[in-house]
């Protein structure tokens, strides 16, 4: 597995950890789904595969 794949999977793993934290302590200012979608949109156009993995992981957690 190359560096690109590892970076993407690391971002995906970060999204899984974020999802666990949000389920344990939902944000008070918005819904959990809106929060994850906002994180995904912030990272979706990044050139870094870590950020893209995070975006894909957040969207996957929401079933999108």
MMTF fields as JSON, N, C-alpha, C and O atoms, coordinates in Angstrom:
{
  "mmtfVersion": "1.0.0",
  "mmtfProducer": "UNKNOWN",
  "numBonds": 255,
  "numAtoms": 256,
  "numGroups": 64,
  "numChains": 1,
  "numModels": 1,
  "chainsPerModel": [1],
  "groupsPerChain": [64],
  "chainIdList": ["A"],
  "bondAtomList": [4, 2, 8, 6, 12, 10, 16, 14, 20, 18, 24, 22, 28, 26, 32, 30, 36, 34, 40, 38, 44, 42, 48, 46, 52, 50, 56, 54, 60, 58, 64, 62, 68, 66, 72, 70, 76, 74, 80, 78, 84, 82, 88, 86, 92, 90, 96, 94, 100, 98, 104, 102, 108, 106, 112, 110, 116, 114, 120, 118, 124, 122, 128, 126, 132, 130, 136, 134, 140, 138, 144, 142, 148, 146, 152, 150, 156, 154, 160, 158, 164, 162, 168, 166, 172, 170, 176, 174, 180, 178, 184, 182, 188, 186, 192, 190, 196, 194, 200, 198, 204, 202, 208, 206, 212, 210, 216, 214, 220, 218, 224, 222, 228, 226, 232, 230, 236, 234, 240, 238, 244, 242, 248, 246, 252, 250],
  "bondOrderList": [1, 1, 1, 1, 1, 1, 1, 1, 1, 1, 1, 1, 1, 1, 1, 1, 1, 1, 1, 1, 1, 1, 1, 1, 1, 1, 1, 1, 1, 1, 1, 1, 1, 1, 1, 1, 1, 1, 1, 1, 1, 1, 1, 1, 1, 1, 1, 1, 1, 1, 1, 1, 1, 1, 1, 1, 1, 1, 1, 1, 1, 1, 1],
  "groupList": [{"groupName": "UNK", "atomNameList": ["N", "CA", "C", "O"], "elementList": ["N", "C", "C", "O"], "formalChargeList": [0, 0, 0, 0], "bondAtomList": [1, 0, 2, 1, 3, 2], "bondOrderList": [1, 1, 2], "singleLetterCode": "X", "chemCompType": "L-PEPTIDE LINKING"}],
  "groupTypeList": [0, 0, 0, 0, 0, 0, 0, 0, 0, 0, 0, 0, 0, 0, 0, 0, 0, 0, 0, 0, 0, 0, 0, 0, 0, 0, 0, 0, 0, 0, 0, 0, 0, 0, 0, 0, 0, 0, 0, 0, 0, 0, 0, 0, 0, 0, 0, 0, 0, 0, 0, 0, 0, 0, 0, 0, 0, 0, 0, 0, 0, 0, 0, 0],
  "groupIdList": [1, 2, 3, 4, 5, 6, 7, 8, 9, 10, 11, 12, 13, 14, 15, 16, 17, 18, 19, 20, 21, 22, 23, 24, 25, 26, 27, 28, 29, 30, 31, 32, 33, 34, 35, 36, 37, 38, 39, 40, 41, 42, 43, 44, 45, 46, 47, 48, 49, 50, 51, 52, 53, 54, 55, 56, 57, 58, 59, 60, 61, 62, 63, 64],
  "secStructList": [7, 7, 2, 2, 2, 2, 2, 2, 2, 2, 2, 2, 2, 2, 2, 2, 2, 2, 2, 2, 2, 2, 2, 2, 1, 7, 7, 1, 1, 1, 7, 2, 2, 2, 2, 2, 2, 2, 2, 2, 2, 2, 2, 6, 6, 7, 1, 1, 2, 2, 2, 2, 2, 2, 2, 2, 2, 2, 2, 2, 2, 6, 6, 7],
  "xCoordList": [0.856, 0.0, 0.902, 1.851, 0.59, 1.387, 0.967, -0.01, 1.736, 1.469, 0.089, -0.612, -0.297, -1.602, -2.74, -3.664, -2.66, -3.701, -3.721, -4.79, -2.548, -2.466, -3.042, -3.768, -2.723, -3.25, -4.775, -5.453, -5.308, -6.755, -7.419, -8.414, -6.88, -7.452, -7.305, -8.168, -6.235, -6.067, -7.161, -7.7, -7.486, -8.577, -9.905, -10.733, -10.111, -11.343, -11.442, -12.521, -10.327, -10.302, -10.596, -11.272, -10.088, -10.379, -11.881, -12.441, -12.521, -13.965, -14.708, -15.701, -14.238, -14.873, -14.752, -15.704, -13.585, -13.4, -14.276, -14.844, -14.381, -15.234, -16.692, -17.407, -17.121, -18.491, -18.748, -19.809, -17.8, -17.945, -18.068, -18.898, -17.256, -17.305, -18.635, -19.206, -19.116, -20.383, -21.545, -22.478, -21.499, -22.563, -22.541, -23.592, -21.349, -21.227, -21.625, -22.263, -21.247, -21.549, -21.974, -21.142, -23.256, -23.734, -23.502, -23.565, -23.237, -23.051, -24.352, -25.438, -24.239, -25.431, -25.967, -27.123, -25.161, -25.535, -26.12, -26.641, -26.044, -26.554, -26.786, -26.441, -27.362, -27.558, -26.251, -25.372, -26.141, -24.932, -24.728, -23.604, -25.818, -25.713, -25.253, -24.406, -25.8, -25.373, -23.902, -23.184, -23.459, -22.062, -21.147, -20.164, -21.469, -20.648, -20.645, -19.616, -21.796, -21.866, -21.014, -20.377, -20.998, -20.161, -18.679, -17.908, -18.288, -16.889, -16.533, -15.462, -17.425, -17.168, -16.997, -16.091, -17.853, -17.762, -16.503, -15.968, -16.039, -14.801, -13.587, -12.625, -13.632, -12.463, -12.575, -11.597, -13.742, -13.956, -13.099, -12.817, -12.683, -11.905, -10.418, -9.673, -10.0, -8.595, -7.72, -8.156, -6.509, -5.537, -4.938, -4.387, -5.053, -4.49, -5.45, -6.647, -4.915, -5.758, -6.258, -7.298, -5.547, -6.02, -7.345, -8.292, -7.408, -8.633, -9.748, -10.909, -9.403, -10.423, -10.965, -12.16, -10.097, -10.548, -11.485, -12.468, -11.185, -12.054, -13.426, -14.453, -13.444, -14.71, -15.527, -16.724, -14.889, -15.594, -16.095, -17.199, -15.286, -15.699, -16.904, -17.798, -16.931, -18.078, -19.343, -20.407, -19.228, -20.389, -20.844, -22.043, -19.913, -20.26, -20.981, -21.912, -20.559, -21.207, -22.663, -23.497, -22.957, -24.332, -25.109, -26.302, -24.452, -25.12, -25.272, -26.183, -24.382, -24.447, -23.336, -23.229],
  "yCoordList": [-1.169, 0.0, 1.232, 1.327, 2.155, 3.362, 4.447, 4.312, 5.521, 6.643, 7.257, 7.609, 7.383, 7.983, 7.179, 7.742, 5.87, 5.023, 5.117, 5.171, 5.137, 5.247, 6.579, 6.622, 7.658, 8.974, 9.001, 9.505, 8.457, 8.438, 7.618, 8.052, 6.457, 5.604, 6.237, 6.051, 6.971, 7.672, 8.733, 8.911, 9.429, 10.406, 9.735, 10.249, 8.592, 7.831, 7.4, 7.453, 6.977, 6.586, 7.783, 7.644, 8.955, 10.17, 10.461, 10.898, 10.219, 10.431, 9.465, 9.841, 8.238, 7.263, 7.702, 7.579, 8.212, 8.711, 9.936, 10.079, 10.807, 11.984, 11.565, 12.134, 10.575, 10.084, 9.53, 9.772, 8.799, 8.266, 9.393, 9.329, 10.406, 11.548, 12.292, 12.704, 12.456, 13.168, 12.368, 12.943, 11.053, 10.231, 10.283, 10.286, 10.325, 10.376, 11.741, 11.832, 12.79, 14.159, 14.985, 15.645, 14.956, 15.71, 17.214, 17.73, 17.907, 19.354, 20.024, 19.584, 21.074, 21.756, 22.785, 23.194, 23.201, 24.282, 23.813, 24.625, 22.513, 21.971, 20.48, 19.906, 19.862, 18.413, 17.707, 18.285, 16.482, 15.697, 15.542, 15.638, 15.299, 15.124, 16.406, 16.362, 17.544, 18.822, 19.095, 19.619, 18.74, 18.949, 18.114, 18.625, 16.828, 15.954, 16.424, 16.376, 16.878, 17.367, 18.624, 18.797, 19.491, 20.696, 20.334, 20.919, 19.38, 18.928, 18.356, 18.643, 17.549, 16.958, 18.041, 17.958, 19.041, 20.104, 20.959, 21.475, 21.107, 21.851, 21.143, 21.793, 19.825, 19.053, 18.425, 17.871, 18.499, 17.745, 18.187, 17.363, 19.412, 19.894, 20.023, 20.623, 19.473, 19.564, 18.733, 17.716, 19.168, 18.405, 17.255, 16.304, 17.355, 16.323, 15.147, 15.323, 13.955, 12.77, 12.484, 11.845, 12.938, 12.795, 13.542, 13.009, 14.752, 15.548, 14.949, 14.95, 14.445, 13.81, 12.546, 12.265, 11.79, 10.604, 10.981, 10.286, 12.075, 12.578, 12.95, 12.617, 13.623, 14.022, 12.808, 12.741, 11.853, 10.64, 9.847, 9.304, 9.781, 9.068, 9.711, 9.01, 11.021, 11.732, 11.484, 11.215, 11.573, 11.333, 9.881, 9.606, 8.966, 7.545, 7.277, 6.473, 7.94, 7.758, 8.204, 7.706, 9.145, 9.639, 8.854, 9.09, 7.932, 7.151, 7.864, 7.567, 8.808, 9.573, 9.181, 9.714],
  "zCoordList": [0.0, 0.0, 0.0, 0.779, -0.875, -0.998, -0.018, 0.718, -0.034, 0.868, 0.625, 1.574, -0.642, -0.951, -0.325, 0.262, -0.458, 0.111, 1.628, 2.236, 2.236, 3.704, 4.179, 5.173, 3.48, 3.86, 3.759, 4.654, 2.667, 2.483, 3.595, 4.176, 3.885, 4.936, 6.319, 7.178, 6.539, 7.82, 7.974, 9.067, 6.904, 6.939, 7.198, 7.95, 6.578, 6.786, 8.25, 8.839, 8.836, 10.251, 11.154, 12.174, 10.778, 11.553, 11.541, 12.546, 10.411, 10.316, 11.238, 11.861, 11.325, 12.221, 13.675, 14.445, 14.052, 15.419, 15.681, 16.764, 14.699, 14.828, 15.019, 15.843, 14.258, 14.38, 15.778, 16.354, 16.322, 17.682, 18.7, 19.607, 18.551, 19.488, 19.383, 20.393, 18.17, 17.978, 18.545, 19.105, 18.406, 18.972, 20.491, 21.133, 21.062, 22.519, 23.075, 24.123, 22.37, 22.804, 21.597, 20.975, 21.261, 20.086, 20.261, 21.377, 19.162, 19.253, 19.676, 19.298, 20.449, 20.954, 19.959, 20.064, 19.015, 18.108, 16.786, 16.021, 16.503, 15.244, 15.412, 16.445, 14.416, 14.485, 14.134, 13.496, 14.548, 14.26, 12.762, 12.27, 12.036, 10.589, 9.909, 9.018, 10.317, 9.733, 10.024, 9.173, 11.219, 11.594, 10.702, 10.167, 10.542, 9.696, 8.248, 7.574, 7.774, 6.401, 6.225, 5.186, 7.218, 7.163, 7.135, 6.374, 7.954, 7.96, 6.593, 6.058, 6.029, 4.714, 3.646, 2.816, 3.667, 2.658, 2.826, 1.844, 4.039, 4.27, 3.679, 3.268, 3.635, 3.222, 1.836, 1.335, 1.211, -0.022, -1.204, -2.074, -1.276, -2.419, -2.121, -2.896, -1.024, -0.636, -1.561, -2.1, -1.734, -2.507, -1.681, -2.236, -0.369, 0.509, 0.611, 0.839, 0.441, 0.499, 1.91, 2.072, 2.924, 4.298, 4.463, 5.041, 3.963, 4.044, 3.202, 3.611, 2.042, 1.2, 1.857, 1.771, 2.508, 3.241, 4.369, 4.627, 5.037, 6.108, 5.539, 6.131, 4.418, 3.778, 3.388, 3.669, 2.747, 2.307, 3.507, 3.479, 4.562, 5.748, 6.424, 6.899, 6.469, 7.069, 6.244, 6.802, 4.931, 4.081, 4.164, 4.141, 4.259, 4.395, 5.699, 5.746, 6.749, 8.058, 8.019, 8.775, 7.133, 6.986, 5.942, 5.751, 5.269, 4.239, 2.92, 2.147, 2.655, 1.387, 0.469, -0.635]
}
